[in-house]
Amino acid sequence: MAARSSMRVATFLSRRAITRGNRGITILTVAMMAVIYAELMFVPSLIQGATNEIQLELREYVTASIAITPSHSDLTIPDGAGLISRVRATHGVTAATATSLAGSQISFGSHTNSWPVLAVDPASYARTFMTPKTMIEGSFLDPGANDEIVLGIGVAGAGMNHVSTYGSSLQGVRVGDRVSVILSGGRTHLFTVKGIYETDLSEANTSAFITTATADRVVPSLRGRVSAIYARTKQIGDEKAVIGQLRSEDRHVTYQSWETLSSSVKDITGSFNTIKSVLNAVSLIVAAIAVFIVTYVDLVNKRRTIGIERAIGISGLAITVNYLLKAVVFAVLGILFGAALFFGGAIPLARRHPFQFPIGPVTLSVSSSELRSDAIILLAVAVIGALVPAWRAVRVRLLDAVLR
């Protein structure tokens, strides 16, 4: 009964203090909480946006949705032609392509280095990957291409602008130049550069492509051999179901979804998460200090009033809860205005003017779980920030509180 009475009194006191208190302090406190909440959401949203962009580029340029590779120490997939036909016929698969490793070393003038030279079917490769749409010079391979090769910017170098980024490249290859490729089996063959591509993902820029027809002609031992098969699913999340269907038919290959192949994303986001934790901790400390100061100043100014309230029978619990309720109200209003600021201002602005990262343009992406957790944490911090000075204030001797 006493606790319920104290709660009613605390509610009355807090409502009266908010409605009749200093409006400037109230507005500034709510504005500060709103900015802090928006900042708490901003960093995770930016990290999630960058993560989404990296994952998209991995699927578009490197792994597709599913990568199928030989098991154990095998270099090629048994019955690759039969397997890719089954993959294309599998429910949920929209496109699939096969690649063969046709060579591993490319030379131009005095420059030489090792890069994978992949034999592909241009038509199916273009349906599975977006690489053919990223040409910066020339064009991608045609199905009837003969002795032509497409190089990534990390192989070609394509001018001095990329020397610092790709110092081990051929540094200066252009469309129409002829490069020497050491093919599987040791044979050397000259290819004419048909095109140069560049993606935002540096890992995808260090490959070279020739047609499967050319590889079959210059390296007869590769005829019918498949090093890897890549499949694109209808939507993200279908990978497990597709792999389950395929695995029941063939256990001599390894099936991996893009998620299991995205270790580079985990490394990058691990660093991002460390930065996020530090920035969030600083923001929460600022929020706690701000609420503490606002509450402390209010308590100092109303010390005699609080003493009189205690003298007429208002319990210390009611007075403490009064300040806790005020902190909760400030935090809730701050969360609401902060969310409005974030969704009404930050997200639309980032869509119109995305952040330019080395991986490409990045927008903000926020999850409902992040919204909830940030709101709960900010509420807890506000309560703690108000509890400490309020609890100390009601512990002052009644006579000292009244006479000071």
C-alpha atoms as one frame of an Amber mdcrd trajectory, in Angstrom:
protein
   0.000   0.000   0.000   2.812   2.382   0.919   4.624   1.599  -2.334   1.472
   2.269  -4.368   0.928   5.562  -2.548   4.548   6.558  -3.150   4.137   5.744
  -6.838   1.060   7.960  -7.125   2.840  10.812  -5.387   5.926  10.358  -7.568
   3.781  10.430 -10.708   2.093  13.636  -9.560   5.399  15.300  -8.738   7.053
  14.319 -12.009   4.056  15.440 -14.104   3.978  18.756 -12.302   7.750  19.221
 -12.660   7.667  18.502 -16.407   4.660  20.699 -17.204   5.650  23.605 -14.950
   9.409  23.282 -14.995  11.937  25.183 -17.087  10.892  24.473 -20.681  14.271
  25.397 -22.100  16.024  22.749 -19.996  13.363  20.194 -20.918  13.671  20.895
 -24.648  17.470  20.817 -24.590  17.519  17.575 -22.601  15.088  15.882 -25.000
  17.020  17.229 -28.008  20.262  15.872 -26.617  18.698  12.439 -26.014  17.278
  12.498 -29.557  20.672  13.248 -31.087  22.330  10.529 -28.998  19.702   7.954
 -30.006  20.055   8.890 -33.683  23.836   8.568 -33.355  23.469   5.183 -31.674
  21.484   3.987 -34.697  23.677   5.707 -37.269  26.911   3.772 -36.715  25.346
   0.247 -36.762  23.230   1.259 -39.780  26.295   2.450 -41.660  28.154  -0.752
 -40.783  25.197  -2.866 -41.881  24.947  -0.885 -45.106  28.645  -1.469 -45.823
  28.266  -5.156 -44.975  25.276  -5.488 -47.310  27.248  -3.835 -50.113  30.241
  -6.160 -49.659  27.967  -9.214 -49.560  26.188  -8.062 -52.714  29.467  -7.588
 -54.562  30.737 -10.980 -53.434  27.616 -12.621 -54.867  27.724 -10.554 -58.053
  31.423 -10.927 -58.862  33.019 -13.804 -56.925  30.861 -16.500 -55.358  27.372
 -16.179 -56.894  24.768 -17.674 -54.533  26.299 -21.166 -54.440  29.777 -22.391
 -55.359  30.321 -26.054 -56.211  33.916 -27.284 -56.156  35.689 -30.657 -56.270
  35.931 -32.636 -53.056  39.179 -33.577 -51.349  42.229 -33.290 -53.611  40.403
 -33.524 -56.943  41.140 -30.730 -59.403  38.008 -31.102 -61.498  34.374 -32.033
 -60.893  33.409 -35.548 -61.996  30.765 -35.358 -64.742  30.784 -31.571 -64.689
  28.486 -31.305 -67.721  25.890 -33.569 -66.125  26.064 -31.740 -62.798  25.591
 -28.280 -64.285  22.532 -29.561 -66.158  21.072 -30.815 -62.872  21.908 -27.515
 -61.172  20.084 -25.517 -63.853  17.059 -27.789 -63.522  16.920 -27.434 -59.738
  14.000 -25.469 -58.295  15.121 -22.038 -57.075  18.105 -21.712 -59.446  17.839
 -18.934 -62.036  21.257 -19.300 -63.694  24.424 -21.393 -63.479  27.811 -21.377
 -65.141  30.928 -23.524 -65.143  34.547 -22.381 -65.075  37.807 -24.191 -65.789
  41.271 -23.116 -64.713  43.064 -22.788 -68.062  46.221 -20.992 -66.955  47.964
 -19.308 -64.064  50.634 -16.924 -65.364  50.360 -13.866 -67.616  53.214 -11.794
 -69.088  53.401  -8.482 -70.927  56.755  -6.994 -71.830  58.997  -7.178 -68.764
  56.097  -7.696 -66.346  54.825 -11.102 -65.347  52.839 -12.545 -62.463  50.424
 -15.312 -61.501  46.668 -14.862 -61.810  43.882 -17.365 -62.531  42.951 -17.563
 -66.205  39.418 -18.955 -66.306  37.719 -20.561 -69.278  34.025 -19.629 -69.316
  30.954 -19.753 -71.503  30.318 -16.006 -72.034  26.527 -16.337 -72.278  25.940
 -18.336 -69.071  28.635 -16.404 -67.208  26.901 -13.100 -67.981  23.617 -14.507
 -66.624  25.269 -15.644 -63.380  27.734 -12.816 -62.678  27.698  -9.055 -63.204
  31.376  -8.867 -64.210  30.633  -8.466 -67.957  28.755  -5.242 -67.103  31.766
  -3.622 -65.422  33.956  -3.133 -68.501  36.001   0.086 -68.453  37.754  -0.639
 -71.774  36.661  -2.773 -74.676  33.973  -5.412 -74.145  33.474  -8.839 -72.632
  34.030 -12.049 -74.564  31.681 -13.104 -77.360  30.687 -16.778 -77.655  32.689
 -16.994 -80.880  35.766 -15.163 -79.546  39.040 -16.673 -80.708  42.370 -16.136
 -78.931  40.920 -13.185 -77.018  41.219 -12.501 -73.299  39.545 -10.183 -70.796
  41.634  -8.901 -67.882  40.718  -7.454 -64.524  42.127  -4.044 -63.660  44.297
  -5.775 -61.041  45.957  -7.735 -63.855  46.094  -5.100 -66.584  46.982  -2.096
 -64.436  45.577   0.090 -67.262  47.704   3.180 -66.619  49.559   4.834 -63.806
  46.398   5.641 -61.830  46.275   2.063 -60.582  49.982   1.396 -60.028  49.808
   2.147 -56.307  46.713  -0.028 -55.823  47.833  -2.885 -58.049  51.602  -2.673
 -57.876  52.032  -6.284 -59.006  49.922  -5.801 -62.165  51.164  -5.733 -65.757
  50.995  -1.924 -65.417  49.971  -0.607 -68.771  48.051  -3.208 -70.772  45.399
  -1.769 -73.090  42.711  -3.230 -75.305  44.364  -4.596 -78.452  47.646  -5.481
 -76.733  48.838  -9.079 -76.820  49.723 -10.902 -73.615  51.459 -14.225 -73.133
  49.696 -16.848 -71.009  51.233 -20.016 -69.625  48.419 -22.523 -69.923  47.765
 -25.716 -67.978  50.330 -28.258 -69.051  53.038 -25.634 -69.594  52.226 -24.449
 -73.100  52.537 -20.690 -73.806  49.952 -18.943 -75.961  49.437 -15.341 -77.097
  46.043 -13.697 -76.524  44.713 -10.336 -77.681  43.181  -8.230 -74.918  39.521
  -7.703 -75.804  38.468  -5.863 -72.663  39.405  -4.697 -69.166  36.930  -4.705
 -66.290  36.909  -3.089 -62.864  34.592  -3.780 -59.945  34.384  -2.022 -56.569
  35.617  -5.232 -54.906  39.384  -5.463 -55.292  39.373  -9.256 -54.787  37.294
  -9.613 -57.965  39.704  -7.589 -60.145  42.538 -10.104 -60.328  41.226 -12.674
 -62.818  41.423 -13.185 -66.562  38.857 -14.850 -68.844  38.974 -16.755 -72.112
  36.181 -18.699 -73.765  35.694 -22.403 -73.142  35.872 -22.978 -76.910  39.316
 -21.359 -77.050  40.503 -23.365 -74.029  39.316 -26.625 -75.615  41.300 -25.781
 -78.744  44.577 -24.621 -77.184  44.492 -27.005 -74.200  42.828 -30.212 -75.431
  43.345 -31.886 -72.050  40.811 -29.440 -70.534  38.017 -30.515 -72.869  34.964
 -31.402 -70.770  36.703 -30.637 -67.475  35.086 -28.281 -64.966  36.947 -26.665
 -62.053  33.926 -25.019 -60.415  30.218 -24.423 -60.924  28.445 -21.295 -59.733
  24.683 -20.943 -59.337  22.463 -17.920 -58.807  19.305 -18.483 -56.762  15.999
 -16.672 -57.156  16.360 -14.905 -53.814  18.675 -14.732 -50.808  17.858 -17.508
 -48.374  17.158 -20.173 -50.994  20.742 -21.451 -50.874  20.217 -24.111 -48.184
  17.171 -25.574 -49.916  18.972 -25.744 -53.270  22.074 -27.300 -51.713  19.865
 -29.853 -49.946  18.322 -30.912 -53.264  21.687 -31.172 -55.025  23.547 -32.889
 -52.203  21.085 -35.786 -52.205  22.095 -36.520 -55.794  25.856 -36.048 -55.730
  28.193 -36.413 -52.750  31.476 -36.139 -54.669  31.611 -32.352 -54.658  31.561
 -29.590 -52.053  28.612 -27.195 -51.893  29.129 -23.803 -50.283  26.769 -20.854
 -50.015  28.024 -17.308 -50.385  27.709 -16.868 -46.610  30.259 -19.591 -45.869
  32.625 -18.058 -48.415  32.403 -14.515 -47.055  35.258 -14.652 -44.548  36.562
 -11.322 -45.864  33.261  -9.717 -44.884  33.565 -11.067 -41.352  37.084  -9.662
 -41.033  35.960  -6.216 -42.168  32.788  -6.147 -40.075  34.778  -7.339 -37.058
  36.805  -4.115 -37.243  33.629  -2.117 -37.818  31.988  -3.649 -34.753  34.943
  -2.641 -32.585  34.592   0.964 -33.768  30.830   0.777 -33.192  31.278  -0.449
 -29.625  33.706   2.362 -28.789  31.500   5.093 -30.289  28.354   3.706 -28.648
  30.084   3.544 -25.270  31.147   7.184 -25.583  27.611   8.245 -26.579  26.039
   6.375 -23.665  28.523   7.861 -21.200  27.653  11.334 -22.529  23.945  10.538
 -22.112  24.446   9.318 -18.543  26.525  12.376 -17.606  23.992  14.749 -19.173
  21.066  13.209 -17.276  23.161  13.186 -14.111  23.986  16.896 -14.475  20.394
  17.897 -15.261  19.114  15.925 -12.273  21.892  17.112  -9.964  21.384  20.796
 -10.806  17.641  20.414 -10.315  18.219  18.735  -6.948  20.630  21.447  -5.809
  18.151  24.173  -6.722  15.302  22.348  -5.016  17.127  21.004  -1.981  15.051
  23.053   0.437  11.839  22.135  -1.421  12.750  18.471  -1.166  13.422  18.926
   2.559   9.981  20.460   3.019   8.383  17.652   1.008  10.036  15.111   3.262
   8.984  17.108   6.341   5.311  16.974   5.353   5.464  13.224   4.887   6.480
  12.562   1.276   8.768   9.564   1.355  12.284   9.461  -0.037  11.140   6.648
  -2.342   8.488   8.900  -3.909  11.004  11.685  -4.453  13.534   9.307  -6.005
  10.941   7.709  -8.279   9.835  11.218  -9.292  13.259  11.915 -10.771  13.463
   8.465 -12.339  10.117   9.039 -14.069  11.319  12.390 -15.363  14.436  10.720
 -16.781  12.304   8.023 -18.428  10.033  10.665 -19.991  13.042  12.577 -21.325
  14.524   9.366 -22.718  11.268   8.207 -24.352  10.709  11.592 -25.981  14.335
  11.614 -27.084  13.966   8.144 -28.598  10.823   9.148 -30.504  12.308  12.378
 -31.839  15.629  10.638 -32.539  13.881   7.932 -34.570  11.960  10.602 -36.482
  15.218  12.452 -37.167  16.915   9.261 -38.332  14.138   7.878 -40.552  12.918
  11.242 -41.773  16.289  12.858 -42.347  19.365  10.639 -42.247  18.083   7.663
 -44.276  16.518   9.683 -47.156  19.617  11.894 -47.300  21.923   8.853 -47.447
  19.828   7.382 -50.257  20.150  10.555 -52.316  23.819  11.060 -51.432  25.299
   7.655 -50.441  28.592   7.405 -48.602  31.439   6.693 -50.996  33.462   3.793
 -49.591  36.262   1.943 -51.430  33.754  -0.911 -51.839  31.266   1.415 -53.560
  28.306   3.619 -52.570  26.885   2.714 -49.142  23.479   3.642 -47.713  22.071
   3.165 -44.217  20.417  -0.122 -43.281  18.794  -0.482 -39.859  17.275  -3.554
 -38.214  14.348  -3.651 -35.794  16.454  -5.523 -33.220  19.029  -2.709 -33.270
  16.265  -0.136 -32.760  14.915  -1.999 -29.749  18.272  -2.686 -28.130  19.450
   0.926 -28.522  16.176   2.218 -27.046  16.386  -0.126 -24.048  20.034   0.749
 -23.415  19.362   4.496 -23.606  16.430   4.158 -21.182  18.597   2.194 -18.750
  21.401   4.753 -18.973  18.963   7.621 -18.356  17.521   5.878 -15.286  20.972
   5.189 -13.869  22.057   8.777 -14.578  19.083  10.098 -12.568  19.153   7.463
  -9.833  22.586   8.285  -8.450  22.041  11.993  -7.595  18.392  11.408  -6.541
  19.354   8.594  -4.176  22.123  10.708  -2.654  19.792  13.705  -2.238  17.194
  11.842  -0.169  19.914  10.470   2.113  20.764  13.987   3.321  19.570  14.646
   6.878  16.162  16.319   6.917  17.300  19.257   9.057  20.279  19.928   6.781
  18.071  19.820   3.709  15.561  22.316   5.157  18.069  24.811   6.625  20.540
  24.920   3.687
